[in-house]
Amino acid sequence: MWAAVKSRLLGRRAAPTAAESPSATASSSAPEPNAAFTEGLLGSRLKESTLEDTLDEVEIALLESDVALPVVERIRKDLAKELSGRKLRWGADAESAIKATCERTVRGILARPPFDLVAEVRKHSPPPFVVLFVGVNGTGKTTTVAKLAHWLNSQGLGCVIAAGDTFRAGAIEQLLVHGERLGIKVVRQQEGSDPAAVAFDAVQHARARGIPVVLVDTAGRQHTNENLLEEAKKIRRVVPPQLTLFVGDALSGNDVVEQAKLFTQELHVDGLVLTKLDADVKGGAALSSTFVTGRPILFVGVGQGYGDLRPFDPEWMVRRLFAEDSAG
């Protein structure tokens, strides 16, 4: 994200200003170094016109990096407050000031009260602790269920998977393959069965055997599909989850932001899981999703392997967004 902002700022700095005539440009090897500033006793003050132009460039770069408009407006407001009329130390770089302000704002957006899933599972009584997964088709939701099962096992917590996507035989078969590889029980019924009944059976199985966690997969649904949304609501009534996770594809840009917002409104999402974050060079979708929904990012997918689902670290995300060699 920062690379996109920096690129626009550098491009603007390199462009000749309207005040420069062709003859002046030809006679001078470089524009006036402090043309963007007015000089004062204590240092350089950023000109109002330059500030507005700079904020416009930052806004465009952020929008191109899949940062949602409400987040862009928040960053722009913080930048204007920080830089307007500010006296910079001699030699200070406006670019550095802009970067520092953006980092501070982004860090504040990403910062959420810590959520320790292992601790929540262990203190929940009576077991099992039910985790419901929701999201649209193609986001990697079913694979994420398997990855979280693997992660829970690595933390010493056994689990059962409920194959609640009964609309696709392929989803059931996919979970059975994952279950066999991981040594985890997958509770299923025939294609077309009631997903709430599958979830109920999984909870009963876990309760009878003292298994601490049930992971409930659901059919991928668009927010406009009322029938599937009602199925998800029915699962919540029959098997009230302790945690509802929205799984979104970070590569889908602003689409994932709208999906997360609508699922949160309809299904009381508690947290977000973003897949394919390793391939997302822009990073705006992750930042925007948590800002717009007010829900924390709890896990991120950073690869194809079972071990490539990781608890979200805000500082890792800040470093990634503001890396100088980032591609987006």
C-alpha positions in Angstrom: 0.0 0.0 0.0 2.7 2.5 1.0 4.6 1.8 -2.3 1.5 3.0 -4.2 1.3 6.1 -2.1 5.0 6.8 -2.4 4.9 6.3 -6.2 2.3 8.9 -6.6 4.1 11.4 -4.3 7.3 10.9 -6.2 5.5 11.3 -9.5 4.0 14.5 -8.4 7.3 15.8 -7.1 9.0 15.0 -10.5 6.3 16.8 -12.6 6.9 20.5 -13.5 4.6 22.9 -11.8 2.3 25.2 -13.7 4.4 28.2 -12.8 7.4 26.8 -14.6 7.7 28.0 -18.1 9.5 25.8 -20.7 12.4 28.3 -20.8 12.7 28.2 -17.0 12.7 24.5 -17.1 15.4 24.4 -19.7 17.5 26.8 -17.8 17.3 25.0 -14.5 18.3 21.5 -13.9 15.8 21.0 -11.0 12.8 22.8 -9.7 13.0 25.0 -6.6 13.7 22.5 -3.8 11.5 24.2 -1.3 8.7 25.2 -3.6 6.2 23.2 -1.6 7.1 25.1 1.6 7.1 28.6 3.1 10.1 29.4 5.2 9.8 30.5 8.8 12.2 31.2 11.8 11.7 27.7 13.2 11.5 25.7 10.0 9.6 25.0 6.8 5.8 25.1 6.7 3.9 23.1 4.2 1.9 25.3 1.8 -1.9 24.9 2.0 -2.2 24.3 -1.8 0.6 21.8 -1.6 -1.1 20.0 1.3 -4.4 19.7 -0.6 -2.6 18.4 -3.7 -0.6 15.9 -1.6 -3.8 14.7 0.2 -5.4 14.2 -3.2 -2.5 12.0 -4.4 -2.6 10.0 -1.2 -6.3 9.5 -1.5 -6.0 8.2 -5.1 -3.2 5.8 -4.2 -5.2 4.4 -1.3 -8.3 3.9 -3.4 -6.2 2.1 -6.0 -4.9 -0.1 -3.3 -8.4 -1.4 -2.4 -8.7 0.8 0.7 -12.4 1.6 1.2 -13.6 5.2 1.1 -14.4 5.4 4.9 -10.9 4.4 5.7 -9.4 6.8 3.1 -11.4 9.6 4.6 -10.1 8.7 8.1 -6.5 8.7 6.9 -6.9 11.9 5.0 -8.4 13.6 8.0 -5.5 12.5 10.2 -3.0 13.6 7.6 -4.6 17.0 7.3 -4.6 17.5 11.1 -1.0 16.4 11.4 0.5 18.3 8.5 -1.6 21.4 8.2 0.6 24.4 9.1 3.1 22.1 10.7 6.7 23.4 11.0 9.1 20.8 9.9 12.6 20.5 11.2 15.3 21.6 8.8 15.9 18.7 6.4 12.8 16.9 7.4 11.2 15.0 4.6 7.4 15.5 4.0 7.3 11.9 2.7 8.5 10.6 6.1 5.9 12.7 7.9 3.1 11.4 5.7 4.3 7.8 6.1 4.5 8.1 9.9 1.0 9.6 10.1 -0.5 6.9 7.9 1.2 4.1 9.9 -0.2 5.6 13.1 -3.7 5.7 11.7 -3.5 2.2 10.3 -2.1 0.8 13.5 -5.0 2.3 15.4 -7.5 0.8 13.0 -6.0 -2.7 13.2 -5.5 -2.6 17.0 -8.2 -4.6 18.7 -8.5 -6.2 22.1 -6.5 -9.5 22.0 -8.6 -12.6 21.4 -7.1 -15.9 22.7 -9.1 -18.7 21.1 -7.3 -21.4 23.0 -8.1 -19.7 26.3 -11.7 -19.2 25.3 -12.1 -22.8 24.4 -10.6 -24.1 27.6 -12.7 -21.9 29.9 -16.0 -22.7 28.0 -18.2 -25.1 30.0 -19.8 -27.4 29.2 -17.9 -28.3 26.0 -18.0 -28.2 23.0 -17.1 -24.7 21.9 -18.8 -24.2 18.6 -17.2 -22.2 15.7 -19.5 -21.4 12.8 -17.9 -20.5 9.4 -19.8 -18.2 6.9 -18.9 -16.6 3.7 -19.4 -16.7 -0.1 -18.4 -19.4 -2.6 -14.8 -19.5 -3.6 -13.1 -17.8 -0.7 -11.4 -21.0 0.7 -13.9 -21.4 3.6 -13.9 -25.2 3.6 -10.1 -25.4 3.4 -9.9 -22.8 6.2 -12.1 -25.1 8.4 -9.5 -27.8 7.9 -6.6 -25.4 8.6 -8.1 -24.2 11.8 -8.7 -27.9 12.9 -5.0 -28.5 12.3 -4.1 -25.4 14.3 -6.3 -26.4 17.2 -4.7 -29.9 17.2 -1.3 -28.2 17.4 -2.6 -26.4 20.5 -3.6 -29.6 22.1 -7.3 -29.2 21.4 -9.3 -31.9 19.7 -12.2 -31.1 17.4 -15.0 -32.4 15.2 -15.9 -31.0 11.8 -19.6 -30.7 10.8 -20.0 -30.9 7.0 -22.8 -28.3 6.9 -22.4 -27.4 3.2 -24.9 -30.1 2.2 -25.7 -28.3 -1.1 -22.5 -29.4 -2.7 -21.4 -33.0 -2.6 -17.9 -31.8 -3.5 -17.7 -29.9 -0.2 -18.6 -32.9 1.8 -16.0 -35.0 0.0 -13.4 -32.3 0.4 -13.9 -32.3 4.2 -13.7 -36.1 4.3 -10.4 -36.0 2.6 -9.1 -33.3 5.0 -10.5 -35.3 7.9 -8.7 -38.4 6.9 -5.4 -36.6 6.4 -5.7 -34.9 9.7 -7.2 -37.7 11.7 -10.2 -35.7 12.6 -13.8 -36.9 12.6 -16.1 -35.4 10.0 -19.8 -35.6 10.8 -21.9 -35.6 7.6 -25.3 -36.6 6.1 -26.4 -37.0 2.6 -26.3 -34.2 0.0 -29.4 -32.0 0.5 -29.8 -32.8 4.2 -30.6 -30.1 6.8 -27.4 -28.3 7.7 -28.7 -27.6 11.1 -29.2 -31.3 11.7 -25.6 -32.0 10.7 -24.4 -29.4 13.1 -26.6 -30.8 15.9 -25.2 -34.3 15.3 -21.6 -33.0 15.4 -22.3 -31.3 18.8 -23.8 -34.4 20.2 -20.9 -36.5 19.0 -18.4 -34.1 20.6 -20.3 -33.8 23.8 -20.5 -37.6 24.2 -16.8 -38.0 23.7 -15.6 -34.9 25.6 -14.2 -33.3 22.4 -13.7 -29.6 23.1 -14.4 -28.0 19.7 -16.9 -28.3 16.9 -16.2 -26.5 13.6 -19.3 -26.0 11.4 -18.8 -25.5 7.7 -21.7 -23.9 5.8 -22.7 -23.5 2.2 -21.1 -20.5 0.5 -23.8 -17.9 0.0 -24.2 -14.5 -1.6 -25.7 -12.0 0.7 -28.7 -11.7 -1.7 -29.5 -15.4 -1.3 -32.3 -15.3 1.3 -32.8 -19.1 1.5 -29.2 -19.8 2.3 -29.0 -16.9 4.8 -32.1 -18.4 6.6 -30.3 -21.8 6.7 -27.3 -20.1 8.4 -29.7 -18.4 10.9 -31.3 -21.8 11.6 -28.0 -23.3 12.4 -27.4 -20.5 14.9 -30.7 -21.2 16.5 -30.3 -25.0 16.7 -26.6 -24.9 17.7 -25.8 -21.5 19.1 -22.1 -20.8 18.2 -19.6 -19.3 20.6 -17.8 -17.8 17.7 -18.9 -16.9 14.2 -16.2 -16.3 11.7 -16.5 -14.7 8.3 -14.1 -16.1 5.7 -13.2 -13.7 2.9 -10.7 -13.6 0.0 -8.3 -10.8 0.4 -7.7 -10.7 -3.3 -11.4 -9.7 -4.0 -10.7 -6.1 -3.0 -13.7 -4.0 -2.1 -16.0 -6.9 -2.7 -14.8 -8.7 0.5 -15.4 -5.4 2.4 -19.1 -5.4 1.3 -19.5 -9.1 2.0 -18.0 -8.8 5.5 -20.3 -5.8 6.3 -23.5 -7.6 5.2 -22.6 -10.9 6.8 -21.9 -9.1 10.0 -25.3 -7.4 9.9 -27.2 -10.6 9.1 -25.3 -13.3 11.0 -23.7 -11.5 14.0 -20.1 -12.2 12.9 -17.6 -12.1 15.7 -14.3 -12.0 13.7 -12.8 -12.2 10.3 -10.5 -14.7 8.6 -8.8 -13.5 5.4 -7.4 -16.0 3.0 -4.8 -15.6 0.3 -3.2 -12.7 2.1 0.2 -13.8 1.0 -0.8 -13.0 -2.6 -2.4 -9.7 -1.8 0.2 -7.0 -2.6 -2.2 -4.1 -1.9 -3.5 -4.9 1.5 -6.4 -2.5 1.5 -9.1 -5.1 1.8 -7.8 -6.4 5.1 -7.6 -2.9 6.6 -11.0 -1.9 5.2 -12.8 -5.1 6.3 -12.0 -4.6 10.0 -12.6 -0.9 9.9 -16.0 -1.1 8.2 -17.3 -4.1 10.3 -15.8 -3.1 13.6 -14.7 -6.8 13.9 -11.2 -8.0 14.5 -9.2 -10.0 12.0 -8.5 -13.2 14.0 -6.7 -15.4 11.4 -5.0 -15.0 8.0 -4.3 -17.5 5.3 -0.7 -17.2 3.9 -0.3 -20.3 1.9 -1.8 -23.6 0.8 -0.6 -25.9 3.5 -2.4 -26.8 6.7 0.1 -24.8 8.7 -0.4 -21.7 6.7 -3.3 -20.4 8.8 -1.9 -18.0 11.4 -3.4 -15.9 14.2 -3.4 -12.3 13.0 -0.6 -10.0 14.2 -1.5 -6.3 13.6 2.2 -5.3 13.7 3.0 -7.8 11.0 0.3 -6.3 8.8 1.6 -2.7 9.4 5.1 -3.8 8.4 3.7 -5.4 5.3 1.6 -2.4 4.3 4.4 0.1 4.7 7.3 -2.0 3.4 9.4 0.1 1.1 9.7 -2.7 -1.5 6.1 -3.6 -1.5 4.6 -4.1 -4.9 1.3 -2.4 -4.2 
